[in-house]
Amino acid sequence: MRHFEEQLQELFKRIVLMGTLAENMIQTAVASMVKRNEALAQEVFAKEDEVNALQVEVDDRAVKLTALQQPMAKDARFLFMASRIGGELERIADQAINICQNTRHAIEYPPIKTLVELPIMAEIAQKMVRDSLSAMIQRDVSIAEKVLVEEKKVDAFRDQIFRTLLTYMMADPRTIQPALSLILIARNLERIGDHATNIAEEVIYWIQGRMFGTAK
């Protein structure tokens, strides 16, 4: 039993490490966008393989521990959660890569009018990821539930950014290509928020054995 607990703890540490890497990738990708600095994107690309390898490791460990130990109740939910969260973190890292790629296209053109909503949206999405991981580390359902509430803010910013950029494109056709790249970045940030929400829901399921919105 002690060996099994040690294996669970090691798996937990791998998820935390993966989350730290994914969060750092988002932060650097957003910095690359805001500073229009393509060199920063290389740091994001360099971490992709590490995150992918961790995702495979986490999934493999979770499957093997489930098959060999046949855990009960909360331990079984943890292993299920671990595999699911590993997948969500890998997708978050993919979105960071997408932000870098879309930034590369955007900075090929002169900057369009200052779009203050995009960095704000990015901050909210990053915080959602950070808080979803904090909820897991602290076993705190209240933090996880706050993440789910924040999703509406991200969606609202996406809509606002789209409307603003559409106005720019209609006023000046020269802004069409860079504006389209920024719209895609907003979409990437929205997806990061979606994945953070999924992580928060998995944490609630792990701790309480229920999905968000269902009776305790």
C-alpha positions as CSV (number, residue, x, y, z in Angstrom):
1,M,0.0,0.0,0.0
2,R,2.9,2.4,0.8
3,H,4.4,1.7,-2.6
4,F,1.1,2.5,-4.3
5,E,0.8,5.8,-2.4
6,E,4.3,6.7,-3.4
7,Q,3.4,6.0,-7.0
8,L,0.3,8.1,-6.8
9,Q,2.4,11.0,-5.3
10,E,5.0,10.7,-8.1
11,L,2.3,10.8,-10.7
12,F,0.8,13.9,-9.0
13,K,4.3,15.6,-9.2
14,R,4.5,14.9,-12.9
15,I,1.2,16.5,-13.5
16,V,2.3,19.6,-11.5
17,L,5.5,19.8,-13.5
18,M,3.5,19.5,-16.7
19,G,1.2,22.2,-15.6
20,T,4.1,24.5,-14.7
21,L,5.6,24.0,-18.2
22,A,2.3,24.6,-19.9
23,E,1.6,27.8,-17.9
24,N,5.1,29.1,-18.7
25,M,4.6,28.4,-22.4
26,I,1.4,30.5,-22.3
27,Q,3.2,33.4,-20.5
28,T,6.0,33.4,-23.0
29,A,3.8,33.1,-26.0
30,V,1.7,36.1,-24.8
31,A,4.9,38.1,-24.2
32,S,6.0,37.3,-27.7
33,M,2.7,38.7,-29.0
34,V,2.7,41.8,-26.8
35,K,6.3,42.7,-27.5
36,R,6.2,41.6,-31.1
37,N,9.3,39.5,-30.4
38,E,9.5,36.3,-32.5
39,A,12.7,35.2,-30.6
40,L,10.6,34.6,-27.5
41,A,8.5,32.1,-29.4
42,Q,11.6,29.8,-29.7
43,E,11.4,29.3,-25.9
44,V,7.8,28.1,-26.3
45,F,8.7,25.6,-29.2
46,A,11.6,24.3,-27.1
47,K,9.2,23.2,-24.3
48,E,6.7,21.4,-26.6
49,D,8.5,18.1,-26.7
50,E,8.9,18.0,-23.0
51,V,5.2,18.6,-22.4
52,N,4.3,15.9,-24.9
53,A,6.6,13.4,-23.3
54,L,5.2,14.1,-19.9
55,Q,1.6,13.7,-21.2
56,V,2.5,10.2,-22.6
57,E,4.2,9.3,-19.2
58,V,1.3,10.5,-17.1
59,D,-1.2,8.6,-19.2
60,D,0.9,5.5,-19.2
61,R,1.4,5.6,-15.4
62,A,-2.3,6.2,-14.8
63,V,-3.4,3.3,-17.0
64,K,-0.9,0.9,-15.5
65,L,-1.7,1.8,-11.9
66,T,-5.4,1.4,-12.6
67,A,-4.9,-2.0,-14.2
68,L,-2.4,-3.4,-11.7
69,Q,-3.8,-1.9,-8.4
70,Q,-7.5,-1.8,-9.2
71,P,-7.9,1.2,-6.8
72,M,-11.1,2.1,-5.1
73,A,-13.2,5.3,-4.9
74,K,-11.1,8.5,-4.6
75,D,-7.8,6.8,-5.8
76,A,-9.6,5.5,-8.9
77,R,-11.0,9.0,-9.5
78,F,-7.5,10.5,-9.1
79,L,-6.1,8.2,-11.8
80,F,-8.9,9.0,-14.1
81,M,-8.4,12.7,-13.4
82,A,-4.7,12.4,-13.9
83,S,-5.0,11.0,-17.4
84,R,-7.7,13.6,-18.4
85,I,-5.8,16.6,-17.0
86,G,-2.6,15.4,-18.7
87,G,-4.5,15.6,-22.0
88,E,-5.9,19.0,-21.2
89,L,-2.4,20.4,-20.3
90,E,-1.0,19.0,-23.6
91,R,-3.7,20.8,-25.5
92,I,-3.0,24.0,-23.6
93,A,0.6,23.8,-24.7
94,D,-0.6,23.3,-28.2
95,Q,-2.6,26.5,-28.0
96,A,0.6,28.3,-26.8
97,I,2.3,27.1,-29.9
98,N,-0.6,28.3,-32.0
99,I,-0.4,31.8,-30.4
100,C,3.3,31.9,-31.4
101,Q,2.5,30.9,-35.0
102,N,-0.3,33.4,-35.3
103,T,2.0,36.1,-33.8
104,R,4.6,35.3,-36.4
105,H,2.0,36.1,-39.1
106,A,0.8,39.2,-37.3
107,I,4.2,40.9,-36.9
108,E,4.9,40.6,-40.6
109,Y,2.7,43.7,-40.9
110,P,2.8,47.1,-39.2
111,P,0.9,47.1,-35.9
112,I,-2.7,48.1,-36.0
113,K,-4.4,50.2,-33.4
114,T,-3.7,49.2,-29.8
115,L,-5.9,46.4,-28.8
116,V,-5.9,46.5,-25.0
117,E,-8.5,43.8,-24.6
118,L,-6.2,41.0,-26.0
119,P,-3.6,41.2,-23.2
120,I,-6.4,41.5,-20.6
121,M,-8.0,38.4,-22.0
122,A,-4.6,36.6,-22.0
123,E,-4.2,37.5,-18.3
124,I,-7.6,36.0,-17.4
125,A,-6.9,32.8,-19.4
126,Q,-3.5,32.4,-17.8
127,K,-5.0,32.9,-14.3
128,M,-7.6,30.3,-15.1
129,V,-4.9,27.7,-15.8
130,R,-2.9,28.7,-12.8
131,D,-6.0,28.6,-10.5
132,S,-7.2,25.2,-11.9
133,L,-3.8,23.8,-11.0
134,S,-3.9,25.5,-7.6
135,A,-7.3,23.9,-7.0
136,M,-5.8,20.5,-7.7
137,I,-2.7,21.0,-5.6
138,Q,-4.7,22.4,-2.6
139,R,-7.6,20.0,-3.1
140,D,-9.8,23.1,-3.0
141,V,-13.2,22.9,-4.8
142,S,-13.9,26.6,-4.2
143,I,-11.0,27.6,-6.3
144,A,-12.1,25.2,-9.1
145,E,-15.6,26.6,-9.1
146,K,-14.2,30.2,-9.5
147,V,-12.4,29.0,-12.6
148,L,-15.7,27.9,-14.1
149,V,-17.2,31.4,-13.5
150,E,-14.2,33.1,-15.2
151,E,-14.9,31.2,-18.5
152,K,-17.7,33.7,-19.2
153,K,-15.3,36.6,-19.0
154,V,-13.0,35.0,-21.6
155,D,-15.9,34.4,-24.0
156,A,-17.0,38.0,-23.6
157,F,-13.6,39.3,-24.4
158,R,-13.4,37.0,-27.5
159,D,-16.6,38.5,-28.8
160,Q,-15.5,42.1,-28.1
161,I,-12.1,41.6,-29.7
162,F,-13.8,40.1,-32.8
163,R,-16.1,43.1,-33.1
164,T,-13.3,45.6,-32.7
165,L,-11.0,44.0,-35.2
166,L,-13.9,43.6,-37.7
167,T,-14.4,47.4,-37.5
168,Y,-10.7,47.9,-38.2
169,M,-10.8,45.6,-41.2
170,M,-13.9,47.3,-42.7
171,A,-12.3,50.8,-42.2
172,D,-8.9,49.8,-43.7
173,P,-8.3,46.7,-45.9
174,R,-4.6,46.8,-45.1
175,T,-5.4,45.6,-41.6
176,I,-7.2,42.5,-42.7
177,Q,-4.3,40.0,-42.5
178,P,-2.9,41.1,-39.1
179,A,-6.4,41.5,-37.7
180,L,-7.2,37.9,-38.8
181,S,-4.1,36.7,-37.0
182,L,-5.2,38.5,-33.8
183,I,-8.7,37.0,-34.1
184,L,-7.1,33.6,-34.2
185,I,-5.0,34.4,-31.1
186,A,-8.2,35.4,-29.3
187,R,-9.6,32.1,-30.3
188,N,-6.5,30.3,-29.0
189,L,-6.9,32.1,-25.6
190,E,-10.6,31.1,-25.5
191,R,-9.5,27.5,-26.0
192,I,-7.0,27.8,-23.2
193,G,-9.8,29.0,-21.0
194,D,-11.9,26.0,-22.1
195,H,-9.2,23.6,-21.2
196,A,-8.6,25.3,-17.8
197,T,-12.4,24.9,-17.2
198,N,-12.1,21.2,-18.0
199,I,-9.3,20.8,-15.5
200,A,-11.3,22.5,-12.8
201,E,-14.2,20.2,-13.5
202,E,-11.9,17.2,-13.2
203,V,-10.7,18.5,-9.8
204,I,-14.3,18.8,-8.6
205,Y,-15.0,15.2,-9.7
206,W,-11.8,13.9,-8.0
207,I,-12.5,15.6,-4.7
208,Q,-16.3,15.3,-4.4
209,G,-17.2,12.5,-6.9
210,R,-19.6,14.8,-8.7
211,M,-19.6,17.0,-11.8
212,F,-20.0,20.7,-11.5
213,G,-23.6,21.8,-11.1
214,T,-24.8,18.4,-9.7
215,A,-25.9,17.9,-6.2
216,K,-23.3,17.1,-3.6
